[in-house]
Amino acid sequence: MEPANDTTVTEFVLTGLSQTREVQLVLFVIFLSFYLFILPVNILIICTIRLDPHLSSPMYFLLANLAFLDIWYSSITAPKMLVDFFVERKIISFGGCIAQLFFLHFVGASEMFLLTVMAFDRYAAICRPLHYATIMNRHLCCILVALSWTGGFVHSIIQVALIVRLPFCGPNELDNYFCDITQVVRIACANTFLEELVMIFSSGLISVVCFIALLMSYAFLLAMLKKHSSSGESTSRAISTCYSHITIVVLMFGPSIYIYARPFDSFSLDKVVSVFHTVIFPLLNPIIYTLRNKEVKAAMKKLVNRYVFCKEK
């Protein structure tokens, strides 16, 4: 394999989502609206959990971390995509492409691992309620979040290490609106079978295993909760929380499995799934959590009244 400094391609051309001007303008308005919703809502979630003493449980600490990752994740691709709607030739430098690829996998994998931590948190709360405060103490929560970030970093470094050592000497067009391993590998001037195999194992298999493990754990929790469905409101709230977490897991892991757990061939649905994976999912995350959680909504309302409308309640 040729070393990376023999690379002759210095930039990549992105095809974008559409070549039609009218369609691009419509998509710009839609995605800008999504992005302008994602940023303030997730910031509000973080501020609410940080400032409200009633939201000090581990679940809310993990939720604040998830909101932070959502802000970062949506900002990796959305700003450039929005700018590219107004340029004829959508270009990204080789270094910019590698950086985008690195942060996409770093933050995306960290979110996957964090969702696994959140499943463990729900297990401890439901199955070990008397020991929950001892098990899920702040020190352990910080360690688990740090491990999630570390796992995402290691995963992303593997992807980047495999990409930068490939030679790029010919075509430089990527059939998408951002850089990802599935597009970049296709245009390398080398046989990339081994690299694809490692990437599928690293990204695809991790996604599949985590997805199955999470579904099984939540199915187990729901089965336990429904046995005690007569226990009252707390059980109903726990069931509701589990369902919201399952929704997030399906929405997060479904597109990821479609993109990475197969050979990196081009399919007609690739761009649609990519949009869902990078733009729609960060939008749905705060909607599902805030609309289904009365405590967070009430705390948000108090926070807005106090700091925006200057009303003390």
C-alpha positions in Angstrom: 0.0 0.0 0.0 1.4 3.5 -0.9 1.9 5.9 1.9 -0.5 8.7 2.5 1.9 11.5 1.4 1.8 10.1 -2.2 -1.8 11.3 -2.3 -2.5 13.5 -5.4 -6.1 14.4 -4.6 -6.2 17.6 -2.5 -9.9 18.1 -2.5 -13.2 16.3 -3.0 -16.3 17.4 -4.9 -19.6 16.7 -3.2 -22.7 16.0 -5.4 -25.1 17.2 -2.8 -28.7 16.3 -2.4 -30.0 17.9 -5.6 -28.9 19.8 -8.7 -32.2 21.6 -9.1 -32.1 25.2 -7.8 -35.8 25.2 -6.6 -35.3 21.9 -4.7 -32.1 23.2 -3.1 -33.9 26.3 -1.8 -36.7 24.2 -0.4 -34.2 21.8 1.3 -32.3 24.8 2.6 -35.4 26.2 4.4 -36.3 22.8 5.8 -32.8 21.9 7.1 -32.1 25.4 8.4 -35.4 25.2 10.4 -34.3 21.8 11.7 -30.9 23.1 12.7 -32.3 26.2 14.3 -34.6 24.0 16.4 -31.9 21.5 17.4 -29.4 24.0 18.7 -31.6 26.1 21.1 -33.7 23.1 22.3 -30.6 21.1 23.3 -29.0 24.1 24.9 -32.2 24.6 26.8 -32.2 20.9 27.9 -28.6 21.3 29.2 -29.2 24.5 31.0 -32.5 23.2 32.5 -30.8 20.1 33.9 -27.8 22.0 35.1 -29.8 24.7 36.9 -32.8 22.8 38.3 -31.9 21.0 41.5 -34.8 18.6 41.1 -33.2 17.2 37.9 -30.1 15.8 39.6 -30.7 12.1 39.1 -28.3 10.1 36.9 -30.9 9.8 34.1 -31.0 13.6 33.7 -27.2 13.8 33.9 -27.0 11.3 31.0 -29.7 13.2 29.1 -27.7 16.4 29.3 -24.7 14.6 27.9 -26.8 13.2 25.1 -28.1 16.7 24.3 -24.5 18.0 24.2 -23.5 15.2 21.7 -26.6 16.0 19.6 -25.5 19.7 19.3 -22.0 18.5 18.2 -23.3 15.7 15.9 -25.7 18.0 14.0 -23.1 20.7 13.6 -20.6 18.3 11.9 -22.5 18.2 8.6 -25.4 20.7 8.7 -23.5 24.1 8.5 -21.5 23.1 5.4 -24.6 21.5 3.8 -26.5 24.7 4.2 -23.8 26.8 2.7 -23.4 24.3 -0.2 -27.0 24.9 -1.3 -25.8 28.3 -2.6 -22.6 27.3 -4.4 -22.3 25.7 -7.8 -19.4 23.5 -7.0 -19.5 21.9 -3.6 -15.9 21.4 -2.5 -14.2 20.1 0.6 -10.5 19.8 1.2 -8.8 16.5 1.8 -8.0 17.6 5.4 -11.6 18.9 5.9 -13.0 15.6 4.7 -10.9 13.6 7.1 -11.8 15.9 10.0 -15.5 15.6 9.1 -15.2 11.8 8.9 -13.3 11.7 12.2 -15.8 13.8 14.2 -18.8 12.1 12.6 -17.7 8.7 13.8 -16.3 10.0 17.1 -19.5 11.7 18.2 -21.8 9.1 16.6 -20.1 6.1 18.3 -20.0 8.0 21.6 -23.8 8.5 21.3 -24.3 4.8 20.7 -22.2 3.9 23.8 -24.0 6.6 25.8 -27.4 5.0 24.9 -26.0 1.7 26.2 -25.1 3.4 29.5 -28.6 4.9 29.6 -30.1 1.4 29.3 -27.9 0.3 32.2 -29.2 3.2 34.2 -32.8 2.2 33.6 -31.9 -1.4 34.5 -30.5 -0.2 37.8 -33.5 2.1 38.5 -36.1 -0.6 37.8 -34.4 -3.8 38.9 -32.4 -2.5 41.9 -34.5 0.5 43.1 -33.3 0.3 46.7 -29.6 0.3 45.7 -30.0 2.6 42.7 -28.5 5.7 44.3 -25.5 3.6 45.4 -25.0 1.9 42.1 -25.5 4.9 39.8 -23.6 7.5 41.9 -22.1 10.6 40.2 -18.6 9.1 40.2 -19.7 6.1 38.2 -21.8 8.2 35.9 -18.8 10.3 35.0 -16.7 7.2 34.4 -19.3 5.7 32.2 -19.7 8.9 30.2 -15.9 9.1 29.9 -15.7 5.5 28.7 -18.4 6.3 26.1 -16.3 9.2 24.7 -13.1 7.1 24.8 -14.8 4.3 22.9 -16.0 6.7 20.3 -12.6 8.2 20.0 -10.9 4.8 19.5 -13.5 3.7 17.0 -13.0 6.9 15.0 -9.2 6.7 15.1 -9.5 3.3 13.5 -11.6 4.6 10.6 -9.3 7.6 10.0 -6.1 5.4 10.2 -7.6 3.1 7.5 -8.6 6.0 5.2 -5.4 8.2 5.3 -3.1 5.4 4.3 -5.1 4.8 1.0 -3.9 6.4 -2.2 -6.3 8.8 -4.0 -5.1 9.6 -7.5 -8.1 9.7 -9.8 -11.8 10.6 -9.4 -12.5 12.9 -6.5 -16.3 13.1 -6.6 -18.3 11.9 -3.5 -21.9 11.0 -4.1 -23.3 12.7 -1.0 -23.4 16.0 0.8 -20.7 15.1 3.4 -17.6 12.9 3.7 -17.9 9.4 5.1 -16.0 6.2 4.8 -18.5 4.6 2.5 -18.0 7.2 -0.2 -14.3 7.9 0.3 -13.3 4.2 0.1 -15.0 3.8 -3.2 -12.7 6.2 -5.0 -9.4 5.0 -3.6 -6.8 3.9 -6.2 -6.3 0.5 -4.5 -7.9 -2.7 -3.6 -9.8 -1.8 -0.5 -11.3 -5.2 0.4 -9.4 -5.6 3.7 -10.1 -1.9 4.7 -13.8 -2.4 4.0 -13.8 -5.6 6.0 -12.3 -3.9 9.0 -14.6 -0.9 8.7 -17.7 -3.1 8.4 -16.5 -5.0 11.5 -15.7 -1.8 13.4 -18.8 0.2 12.5 -21.4 -2.3 11.3 -20.8 -5.1 13.8 -20.7 -2.7 16.8 -24.0 -1.2 15.6 -25.7 -4.6 15.2 -24.4 -6.0 18.5 -25.3 -2.9 20.5 -28.7 -2.7 18.8 -29.6 -6.3 19.6 -28.3 -6.0 23.2 -30.3 -2.8 23.8 -33.5 -4.2 22.4 -33.1 -7.4 24.5 -32.4 -5.3 27.7 -35.4 -3.0 27.2 -37.6 -6.0 26.3 -36.6 -7.6 29.6 -37.3 -4.4 31.5 -40.7 -3.9 29.9 -41.6 -7.5 30.7 -40.7 -6.9 34.4 -42.6 -3.6 34.5 -45.7 -5.1 33.0 -45.7 -7.8 35.7 -46.0 -4.9 38.2 -48.3 -2.7 36.1 -50.7 -2.3 39.1 -48.0 -0.6 41.1 -49.2 2.9 40.1 -47.9 6.0 38.4 -44.2 5.3 38.9 -44.4 2.1 36.9 -46.3 3.8 34.1 -43.7 6.5 34.0 -40.9 3.8 33.9 -42.7 2.0 31.0 -43.1 5.3 29.2 -39.3 6.1 29.6 -38.4 2.7 28.3 -40.6 3.1 25.2 -39.0 6.5 24.5 -35.5 5.0 24.9 -36.5 2.1 22.5 -37.6 4.7 19.9 -34.3 6.5 20.1 -32.4 3.2 19.8 -34.3 2.2 16.7 -33.9 5.6 15.1 -30.2 5.8 15.9 -29.1 2.2 15.1 -31.4 1.5 12.1 -29.8 3.9 9.7 -26.3 3.1 11.1 -26.8 -0.6 10.4 -28.1 0.1 6.9 -25.1 2.3 6.0 -22.2 0.4 7.7 -23.2 -3.2 8.2 -23.0 -4.1 4.4 -20.5 -3.7 1.5 -19.9 -0.1 0.6 -21.8 -0.2 -2.7 -24.0 2.6 -3.8 -27.8 2.3 -3.4 -30.6 4.6 -4.3 -31.7 5.1 -0.6 -28.2 6.0 0.6 -28.7 9.8 0.6 -32.2 9.6 2.2 -30.8 7.4 5.0 -27.8 9.7 5.4 -30.1 12.7 5.9 -32.1 10.8 8.5 -28.9 9.7 10.2 -27.2 13.1 10.4 -30.1 15.6 10.4 -33.4 14.1 11.4 -32.2 11.9 14.3 -30.7 14.9 16.3 -34.0 16.6 15.7 -36.1 13.8 17.1 -33.9 13.2 20.1 -35.0 16.3 22.1 -38.6 16.0 20.8 -39.0 12.5 22.2 -37.3 13.2 25.5 -38.9 16.6 26.2 -42.4 15.8 25.1 -42.6 12.6 27.0 -41.0 13.9 30.2 -43.2 16.1 32.4 -40.4 17.0 34.8 -38.1 18.3 32.1 -41.0 20.3 30.5 -42.0 21.8 33.8 -38.5 22.7 34.6 -38.0 24.3 31.1 -41.1 26.4 31.5 -39.8 27.7 34.9 -36.4 28.4 33.5 -37.8 30.3 30.5 -40.2 32.3 32.7 -37.4 33.2 35.1 -34.6 34.1 32.7 -36.5 35.1 29.5 -39.7 36.7 30.7 -38.3 37.6 34.2 -41.1 36.0 36.0 -40.5 34.3 39.3 -42.6 31.2 39.9 
